[in-house]
Amino acid sequence: MEEYDGLIVALLSAALMIFYIFIEARPKGSHFVESVKNTITRFFRSR
């Protein structure tokens, strides 16, 4: 299994890069990162 570690890392990074490009690289853009940031900010907001 150790000989496939580099291949697994390369495939995982390629999949994440393709996901990021698909979500963010659009004519009007997307609000995916902004919505995640707002959710995290709302979770850690002091009351």
PEBEL-V609891 format. One line per field, one symbol per residue. burial: b if it has 16 or more other ideal C-beta (glycine too) atoms within 10 Angstrom, else e. A space follows every 50 residues. Layout:
# PEBEL-V609891
burial=???
This chain:
# PEBEL-V609891
burial=eeeeeeeeeeeeeeeeeeeeeeeeeeeeeeeeeeeeeeeeeeeeeee
